[in-house]
Amino acid sequence: MTPEKIALSHWDWFVVMLYALGMLLVGHYFSRRNKCADDYMLGGRSMTSWRVGLSLFATLFSAVSYLSMPGEMVKNGPMYWTMLAALPFVYLIVAIFFIPYIMKLQISSAYELLEKRLGRKNRLLASILFLLMRFVWMSVIIYMCATKVIVPIMGWSENTALWVSVAMGVVTIIYTSAGGLRGVVLTDVVQTFILFGGSIFAIALIARQLGGFSAIIPDQWPDHWADWVFFDTHARISFLTVFIAIFGWHVCTAGSDQMAIQRYLATRNTREARRMYLSSLLSNIAVFFLLALLGLAILAFYDKNPAALPPGRTLIESADLLFPRFIVIGLPAGFSGLVLSGLLAAAMSSLSSGINSSCLVIIKDFILPYRQQECSETAEVRLGKIISAAIGIVIVLLSLVIGNIRGNLLELTYKTINLLVAPLFVPFFMAMFIRRAQSTAVFIGTIVGVLAAAAISFSQELLNLTISFLWIIPGSFLAGALSSWLLSLIPFFLKNHRKADGRTHHSKIQTKFDKK
């Protein structure tokens, strides 16, 4: 097959522009319904659980995941999908331990919890780690969409990636700053249905072109796919390592990330928050199966149509680019624009959630606690809009340097976005589960976790060692939690030692007195 359509049609552009206009209108509509800061940041704490659950799913399942997973299936096979076995265990931990604990606290920022238990310095450290993590996360999303999707699809010069990034940032800032969390949630829900619909349509179209659904299932295990491995510390992916990594990622995110905790607080009570989280995980499972099938379909499509591959590139070399390219060359006019709109919506919806949550953290953790005068609700909302614009500028600039990190999209995600996931969870774990946790010990332990994450993530560059990127989360959490726990024991032992010395001294005095 030689692709005839190598660019979007006028109908595709019409659909994309219509979708962008719809997002702006959503922001404008909800801007009139935000009466106070709680309305703007938390949706009035009374939002419907299934909508907020889809919002959490869509927020964390960004365009990075949407693009990287079909490419992962094409290049490395289905080993990564064994991670789904971890999700039932994730739900039990989050529903039983995290959600009830968090919902009983009257907080807006997740990091207020840490000040109540471990002091202000741990609250500020956690807030800084969250902002760093989400700034990098949003920058990766912009970089990926600009350089890996829009520019290659349109055949534009690499220099235009900057202007694509700016355009995405501007549109996102406008509807996020106007609509608040309610606007973010509604666009997330719409985006979720677009993601599901686009994936199903692409799979069905490829199956029809190839003669049936069975045509997308490989007859034999491709030579370039990774073999099944239960456990191997040196393997890129093995079942146990991916199970531990995904379990750790979901648990750490659910227990410490403002974007997740903000959505618990947006529901009415603990029961609704649990339903919200369950709907989020079920959406994850469903879309993971769809993207696995989509990866198989994309592999079968290009295997049967090698002329459709990017010029001068092999199937394996261009794995991350195959789905975006198929959107343009393989879908009918109008449908390409719809799927591309869903992809852009996935990116901008994640950006809007990140900007909204980052604004809340900056206001609640860095500005309001240090203001001499109380800030009115109107002034707080206005301040959030200003900070949103500043965040947008920073992440666009940061996206320009993200591409220097080596690896495919999945590895890029883990080496940047997931670098601080576990260290951020360390102080929350200590605050919620370790009664003798000491403020300074946890502060030092959290920093140890950050250093461990960096050492594992960039082990090849720093230590000349090959360590799977899937060990970043479990390795850094163990380093941080163990350091915090051991350092917290020092005051306990010193206190007992002083008591023992006191009793010994008292015993010596009593002995002398008895002799007299």
C-alpha positions as CSV (number, residue, x, y, z in Angstrom):
1,M,0.0,0.0,0.0
2,T,1.3,3.4,-0.9
3,P,-0.5,6.0,1.2
4,E,-2.4,8.6,-0.8
5,K,-3.4,10.8,2.0
6,I,-0.3,12.3,3.6
7,A,-1.9,15.2,5.4
8,L,-5.1,16.2,7.2
9,S,-8.0,17.1,5.0
10,H,-10.1,20.2,5.4
11,W,-12.7,18.1,7.2
12,D,-10.1,16.9,9.6
13,W,-9.0,20.5,10.4
14,F,-12.7,21.5,10.8
15,V,-13.2,18.7,13.5
16,V,-10.0,19.7,15.3
17,M,-10.9,23.4,15.4
18,L,-14.5,22.5,16.5
19,Y,-13.1,20.4,19.3
20,A,-10.8,23.2,20.5
21,L,-13.6,25.7,20.4
22,G,-15.8,23.3,22.5
23,M,-13.1,23.2,25.2
24,L,-12.9,26.9,25.3
25,L,-16.7,27.2,25.6
26,V,-16.7,24.7,28.5
27,G,-14.2,26.8,30.4
28,H,-16.3,29.9,29.7
29,Y,-19.5,28.2,30.9
30,F,-18.1,27.0,34.2
31,S,-16.3,30.3,34.9
32,R,-19.7,31.8,35.8
33,R,-20.5,28.9,38.2
34,N,-17.4,29.3,40.4
35,K,-18.5,31.4,43.3
36,C,-15.6,30.7,45.7
37,A,-12.2,29.1,45.9
38,D,-13.7,25.7,46.8
39,D,-15.8,25.8,43.7
40,Y,-12.8,26.7,41.6
41,M,-10.3,24.2,43.1
42,L,-12.5,21.3,44.3
43,G,-15.7,21.6,42.4
44,G,-17.7,22.5,45.6
45,R,-16.7,19.1,47.2
46,S,-19.9,17.6,45.8
47,M,-19.1,16.2,42.3
48,T,-20.5,13.0,40.9
49,S,-18.1,10.0,41.7
50,W,-18.1,8.4,38.2
51,R,-17.3,11.7,36.5
52,V,-14.5,12.4,38.9
53,G,-13.2,8.9,38.4
54,L,-13.1,9.2,34.7
55,S,-11.4,12.6,35.2
56,L,-8.7,11.0,37.4
57,F,-8.2,8.2,34.8
58,A,-8.0,10.7,31.9
59,T,-5.7,13.0,33.9
60,L,-3.1,10.4,34.8
61,F,-3.5,8.4,31.5
62,S,-2.2,11.1,29.3
63,A,-1.4,11.3,25.6
64,V,2.1,10.0,26.6
65,S,0.5,6.7,27.6
66,Y,-1.9,6.7,24.7
67,L,0.9,6.9,22.2
68,S,3.6,4.9,24.0
69,M,1.6,1.8,24.6
70,P,0.8,0.8,21.0
71,G,4.5,1.6,20.2
72,E,5.5,-0.6,23.2
73,M,3.4,-3.5,21.9
74,V,4.9,-3.1,18.4
75,K,8.5,-3.0,19.5
76,N,8.7,-5.1,22.6
77,G,5.5,-7.2,22.8
78,P,2.9,-7.8,25.6
79,M,5.1,-8.3,28.6
80,Y,4.3,-4.8,29.9
81,W,0.6,-5.7,30.1
82,T,1.2,-8.2,32.9
83,M,1.0,-5.1,35.1
84,L,-2.8,-5.4,35.1
85,A,-2.5,-8.1,37.7
86,A,-1.4,-5.4,40.2
87,L,-4.6,-3.3,40.0
88,P,-6.9,-5.3,42.3
89,F,-4.3,-5.1,45.0
90,V,-3.9,-1.4,44.4
91,Y,-7.6,-0.8,44.9
92,L,-7.7,-2.7,48.2
93,I,-4.8,-0.6,49.7
94,V,-6.2,2.7,48.5
95,A,-9.8,2.0,49.4
96,I,-9.1,0.6,52.9
97,F,-6.2,2.7,54.1
98,F,-5.7,5.9,52.1
99,I,-9.2,7.3,51.2
100,P,-10.8,7.0,54.7
101,Y,-7.7,8.6,56.3
102,I,-7.6,11.5,53.9
103,M,-11.4,12.2,53.7
104,K,-11.7,12.7,57.5
105,L,-9.3,15.6,57.3
106,Q,-10.6,19.1,56.4
107,I,-7.9,20.0,53.9
108,S,-7.6,21.4,50.4
109,S,-3.9,20.7,49.7
110,A,-2.7,17.2,50.2
111,Y,0.4,18.5,51.9
112,E,-1.5,20.1,54.8
113,L,-1.6,16.5,56.1
114,L,2.1,16.5,56.5
115,E,2.3,19.7,58.5
116,K,-0.2,18.3,61.0
117,R,1.9,15.2,61.5
118,L,5.5,16.0,60.6
119,G,5.9,19.8,60.6
120,R,6.1,22.5,58.0
121,K,9.5,21.6,56.5
122,N,8.1,18.3,55.3
123,R,5.0,19.9,53.9
124,L,7.2,22.4,51.9
125,L,9.6,19.7,50.7
126,A,6.7,17.5,49.5
127,S,5.0,20.5,47.8
128,I,8.3,21.3,46.0
129,L,8.7,17.6,44.9
130,F,5.1,17.6,43.6
131,L,5.6,20.8,41.6
132,L,8.9,19.6,40.1
133,M,7.3,16.2,39.2
134,R,4.2,17.7,37.6
135,F,6.1,20.5,35.8
136,V,8.3,17.8,34.2
137,W,5.2,15.7,33.5
138,M,3.5,18.5,31.7
139,S,6.6,19.4,29.8
140,V,6.9,15.8,28.6
141,I,3.3,15.9,27.4
142,I,3.9,19.1,25.4
143,Y,7.2,17.8,24.0
144,M,5.7,14.5,22.9
145,C,2.6,16.0,21.3
146,A,4.6,18.7,19.5
147,T,7.5,16.7,18.3
148,K,6.2,13.1,18.1
149,V,2.7,13.8,16.8
150,I,1.9,17.1,15.2
151,V,5.1,18.0,13.5
152,P,5.8,14.4,12.0
153,I,2.2,14.0,10.9
154,M,2.0,17.3,9.2
155,G,5.5,17.1,7.7
156,W,6.4,20.4,9.2
157,S,9.9,21.6,10.1
158,E,11.2,20.8,13.5
159,N,11.4,24.5,14.2
160,T,7.6,24.7,14.2
161,A,7.5,22.5,17.3
162,L,8.0,25.6,19.5
163,W,4.9,27.3,18.0
164,V,2.8,24.1,18.4
165,S,3.9,23.9,22.1
166,V,2.9,27.6,22.6
167,A,-0.5,27.1,20.9
168,M,-1.2,24.1,23.2
169,G,-0.2,26.0,26.2
170,V,-2.3,29.0,25.4
171,V,-5.5,27.1,24.7
172,T,-5.0,25.0,27.9
173,I,-4.4,28.0,30.1
174,I,-7.5,29.8,28.8
175,Y,-10.0,27.1,29.5
176,T,-8.3,25.9,32.7
177,S,-8.0,29.3,34.3
178,A,-11.6,30.1,33.4
179,G,-13.4,26.8,34.3
180,G,-11.6,25.5,37.3
181,L,-11.9,21.9,38.4
182,R,-15.5,21.6,37.1
183,G,-14.4,22.5,33.6
184,V,-11.4,20.2,33.8
185,V,-13.6,17.2,34.9
186,L,-16.1,17.7,32.0
187,T,-13.4,17.9,29.4
188,D,-11.7,14.8,30.9
189,V,-15.0,12.9,30.6
190,V,-15.4,13.9,27.0
191,Q,-11.8,13.0,26.3
192,T,-12.2,9.6,27.8
193,F,-15.0,8.7,25.5
194,I,-13.0,10.0,22.5
195,L,-10.0,7.9,23.5
196,F,-12.2,4.7,23.8
197,G,-14.1,5.5,20.6
198,G,-10.9,6.4,18.6
199,S,-9.2,3.2,19.6
200,I,-12.2,1.0,18.9
201,F,-12.7,2.6,15.5
202,A,-9.0,2.2,14.5
203,I,-9.0,-1.5,15.5
204,A,-12.2,-2.2,13.6
205,L,-11.0,-0.4,10.5
206,I,-7.7,-2.3,10.4
207,A,-9.5,-5.6,11.0
208,R,-11.9,-4.9,8.2
209,Q,-9.0,-4.0,5.8
210,L,-7.1,-7.1,6.6
211,G,-10.0,-9.5,6.3
212,G,-11.1,-10.0,9.9
213,F,-10.3,-9.7,13.5
214,S,-8.1,-12.8,13.5
215,A,-5.8,-11.1,11.0
216,I,-4.4,-8.8,13.7
217,I,-3.3,-11.6,16.0
218,P,0.2,-12.8,15.1
219,D,0.5,-16.4,13.9
220,Q,3.8,-16.7,15.8
221,W,5.8,-14.8,18.4
222,P,7.7,-12.1,16.5
223,D,11.5,-12.4,16.8
224,H,12.0,-8.9,18.1
225,W,9.5,-9.3,21.0
226,A,10.8,-9.8,24.5
227,D,10.3,-13.3,25.9
228,W,8.2,-14.1,28.9
229,V,10.4,-13.6,32.1
230,F,9.0,-14.0,35.6
231,F,11.8,-12.2,37.4
232,D,15.1,-10.9,36.2
233,T,16.8,-7.8,37.7
234,H,18.7,-7.2,34.4
235,A,15.8,-7.7,32.0
236,R,14.1,-4.6,30.7
237,I,10.7,-6.0,31.8
238,S,9.9,-9.1,33.8
239,F,6.5,-10.0,35.4
240,L,7.5,-9.4,39.0
241,T,9.4,-6.2,38.3
242,V,6.5,-4.7,36.3
243,F,4.0,-5.9,38.9
244,I,6.0,-4.2,41.7
245,A,6.6,-1.0,39.6
246,I,2.9,-0.6,38.7
247,F,1.7,-1.4,42.2
248,G,4.1,1.1,43.6
249,W,3.2,3.8,41.0
250,H,-0.5,3.6,41.7
251,V,-0.2,3.3,45.4
252,C,2.3,6.2,45.6
253,T,0.3,8.4,43.3
254,A,-3.0,7.6,45.1
255,G,-1.5,8.4,48.5
256,S,0.5,11.5,47.8
257,D,-0.2,13.2,44.5
258,Q,-2.3,16.3,44.7
259,M,-4.1,15.5,41.5
260,A,-5.4,12.3,43.0
261,I,-6.1,13.6,46.5
262,Q,-7.8,16.7,45.0
263,R,-10.3,14.3,43.4
264,Y,-11.1,12.4,46.6
265,L,-11.9,15.8,48.2
266,A,-14.1,16.8,45.3
267,T,-16.6,14.0,46.2
268,R,-19.2,14.1,48.9
269,N,-17.8,11.4,51.3
270,T,-15.6,8.3,51.7
271,R,-18.0,6.0,50.0
272,E,-18.2,8.2,46.9
273,A,-14.5,8.6,46.9
274,R,-14.0,4.8,46.8
275,R,-16.5,4.6,43.9
276,M,-14.6,7.3,42.2
277,Y,-11.3,5.5,42.5
278,L,-12.8,2.1,41.4
279,S,-14.2,3.7,38.2
280,S,-10.8,5.2,37.5
281,L,-9.1,1.8,37.8
282,L,-11.7,0.0,35.7
283,S,-11.2,2.6,33.0
284,N,-7.5,1.9,33.1
285,I,-8.0,-1.8,32.7
286,A,-10.4,-1.3,29.8
287,V,-8.2,1.1,27.9
288,F,-5.1,-1.0,28.5
289,F,-6.7,-4.0,26.8
290,L,-7.8,-1.7,23.9
291,L,-4.3,-0.3,23.4
292,A,-2.8,-3.8,23.5
293,L,-5.2,-4.7,20.7
294,L,-4.5,-1.5,18.9
295,G,-0.7,-2.2,19.1
296,L,-1.3,-5.6,17.5
297,A,-3.5,-4.1,14.8
298,I,-0.9,-1.4,14.0
299,L,1.8,-4.1,13.8
300,A,-0.4,-6.2,11.4
301,F,-1.2,-3.1,9.3
302,Y,2.4,-2.0,8.7
303,D,3.5,-5.6,8.3
304,K,1.0,-6.0,5.4
305,N,1.7,-2.5,4.1
306,P,5.5,-1.8,4.4
307,A,5.2,1.1,1.9
308,A,3.2,3.0,4.5
309,L,6.2,3.1,6.9
310,P,8.0,6.4,7.3
311,P,10.6,6.8,4.5
312,G,13.9,5.3,5.4
313,R,12.7,3.8,8.7
314,T,12.1,0.2,9.8
315,L,9.1,-0.9,11.7
316,I,11.0,-1.3,14.9
317,E,12.8,2.0,14.6
318,S,9.6,4.0,14.1
319,A,7.4,2.1,16.6
320,D,6.4,5.2,18.5
321,L,5.4,7.0,15.3
322,L,3.3,4.3,13.7
323,F,0.0,5.1,15.4
324,P,0.2,8.9,14.8
325,R,1.1,8.2,11.2
326,F,-1.8,5.8,10.8
327,I,-4.2,8.5,12.1
328,V,-3.4,10.5,9.0
329,I,-2.8,7.8,6.3
330,G,-5.2,5.1,7.5
331,L,-8.4,6.8,8.7
332,P,-11.1,8.4,6.5
333,A,-11.4,12.2,6.2
334,G,-13.0,13.6,9.3
335,F,-12.3,10.6,11.5
336,S,-8.6,11.4,11.4
337,G,-9.4,14.8,12.8
338,L,-11.6,13.2,15.5
339,V,-8.9,10.8,16.7
340,L,-6.3,13.5,16.5
341,S,-8.6,15.8,18.5
342,G,-8.9,13.1,21.1
343,L,-5.1,12.8,21.3
344,L,-4.7,16.5,21.7
345,A,-7.6,16.6,24.2
346,A,-5.7,13.9,26.2
347,A,-2.7,16.0,26.3
348,M,-4.4,19.3,27.1
349,S,-6.7,17.7,29.6
350,S,-3.7,16.3,31.5
351,L,-2.1,19.7,31.3
352,S,-5.2,21.4,32.6
353,S,-5.4,19.1,35.6
354,G,-1.7,19.6,36.3
355,I,-2.0,23.3,36.1
356,N,-5.1,23.4,38.3
357,S,-3.5,21.2,41.0
358,S,-0.2,23.0,40.8
359,C,-2.0,26.3,41.3
360,L,-3.8,25.0,44.4
361,V,-0.5,23.8,45.9
362,I,1.3,27.1,45.2
363,I,-1.5,29.1,46.7
364,K,-2.3,26.9,49.8
365,D,1.3,25.9,50.6
366,F,3.5,28.8,49.6
367,I,1.4,32.0,49.5
368,L,-1.6,31.9,52.0
369,P,0.3,30.6,55.0
370,Y,2.7,33.6,54.8
371,R,0.3,36.4,54.0
372,Q,-0.2,38.9,56.8
373,Q,-3.7,39.7,55.7
374,E,-6.5,37.2,54.9
375,C,-7.1,36.7,51.2
376,S,-10.7,37.0,49.9
377,E,-12.3,34.3,47.8
378,T,-12.4,36.5,44.7
379,A,-8.8,37.5,45.2
380,E,-7.8,33.8,45.6
381,V,-9.5,32.8,42.3
382,R,-7.9,35.8,40.5
383,L,-4.5,34.8,41.9
384,G,-5.0,31.3,40.6
385,K,-5.6,32.5,37.1
386,I,-2.3,34.6,37.2
387,I,-0.3,31.6,38.5
388,S,-1.9,29.4,35.8
389,A,-0.5,31.6,33.1
390,A,3.0,31.6,34.7
391,I,2.9,27.8,34.9
392,G,2.0,27.5,31.3
393,I,5.0,29.6,30.2
394,V,7.4,27.6,32.4
395,I,6.3,24.2,31.1
396,V,6.5,25.3,27.5
397,L,10.1,26.4,28.0
398,L,10.9,23.3,29.9
399,S,9.5,21.1,27.1
400,L,12.3,22.3,24.8
401,V,15.0,20.5,26.8
402,I,13.1,17.2,27.6
403,G,14.0,15.6,24.3
404,N,17.6,15.3,25.3
405,I,16.8,12.2,27.4
406,R,17.4,8.9,25.6
407,G,14.9,6.0,25.3
408,N,11.5,5.3,23.8
409,L,8.4,7.0,25.0
410,L,7.7,4.5,27.7
411,E,11.3,4.8,29.1
412,L,11.2,8.6,28.8
413,T,8.0,8.6,30.9
414,Y,9.6,6.5,33.6
415,K,12.9,8.4,33.6
416,T,11.4,11.8,34.0
417,I,7.7,11.7,35.1
418,N,8.2,8.9,37.6
419,L,11.5,10.0,39.1
420,L,9.8,11.7,42.1
421,V,6.7,9.5,42.5
422,A,8.1,7.3,45.3
423,P,10.1,9.9,47.1
424,L,7.0,12.1,47.3
425,F,5.1,9.2,48.9
426,V,7.8,8.5,51.6
427,P,6.6,11.3,54.0
428,F,3.0,10.3,53.5
429,F,3.8,6.7,54.3
430,M,5.7,7.7,57.4
431,A,2.9,10.1,58.6
432,M,0.1,7.6,58.1
433,F,1.7,4.3,59.2
434,I,4.8,4.9,61.4
435,R,3.8,6.3,64.8
436,R,7.4,7.1,65.9
437,A,8.2,8.9,62.7
438,Q,10.4,12.0,63.4
439,S,10.2,15.2,61.4
440,T,13.9,15.6,60.7
441,A,14.4,11.9,60.0
442,V,11.6,11.9,57.4
443,F,13.0,15.0,55.8
444,I,16.4,13.4,55.3
445,G,14.9,10.1,54.3
446,T,12.8,11.8,51.6
447,I,16.0,13.4,50.1
448,V,17.7,10.0,50.2
449,G,14.8,8.6,48.2
450,V,15.2,11.4,45.6
451,L,19.0,10.6,45.3
452,A,18.2,6.8,44.9
453,A,15.6,7.5,42.2
454,A,18.1,9.6,40.3
455,A,20.9,6.9,40.6
456,I,18.6,4.2,39.3
457,S,17.0,6.3,36.5
458,F,20.4,7.4,35.2
459,S,22.4,4.4,36.3
460,Q,24.0,4.0,32.9
461,E,25.2,7.6,32.7
462,L,26.2,7.9,36.4
463,L,27.4,4.5,37.4
464,N,27.9,2.6,34.1
465,L,25.4,0.0,35.3
466,T,22.3,-1.3,33.5
467,I,19.3,-1.2,35.8
468,S,15.7,-1.6,34.5
469,F,13.8,1.7,34.6
470,L,11.0,-0.3,36.3
471,W,13.1,-0.4,39.5
472,I,13.0,3.4,40.0
473,I,9.8,3.5,42.1
474,P,10.3,0.4,44.4
475,G,14.1,1.1,44.8
476,S,13.7,4.8,45.7
477,F,10.7,4.1,48.1
478,L,12.7,1.5,50.0
479,A,15.7,3.7,50.3
480,G,13.6,6.7,51.5
481,A,11.3,4.7,53.8
482,L,14.1,2.7,55.4
483,S,16.3,5.8,55.9
484,S,13.4,7.7,57.5
485,W,12.5,4.7,59.8
486,L,16.1,4.1,60.9
487,L,16.8,7.8,61.6
488,S,13.5,8.0,63.5
489,L,14.7,5.3,65.8
490,I,17.8,7.2,66.9
491,P,15.9,9.6,69.3
492,F,14.0,6.7,70.7
493,F,17.2,4.7,71.5
494,L,18.9,7.9,72.9
495,K,15.9,8.5,75.1
496,N,15.9,5.0,76.4
497,H,19.7,5.1,76.9
498,R,19.3,8.3,79.0
499,K,16.6,6.7,81.0
500,A,18.8,3.6,81.5
501,D,21.8,5.9,82.6
502,G,19.5,7.7,85.0
503,R,18.3,4.5,86.6
504,T,21.9,3.2,86.8
505,H,23.0,6.5,88.4
506,H,20.1,6.4,90.8
507,S,20.9,2.8,91.7
508,K,24.5,3.7,92.5
509,I,23.4,6.6,94.8
510,Q,20.9,4.2,96.5
511,T,23.6,1.6,97.0
512,K,25.9,4.2,98.7
513,F,23.1,5.4,100.9
514,D,22.3,1.8,102.0
515,K,25.9,1.2,102.9
516,K,25.9,4.3,105.1
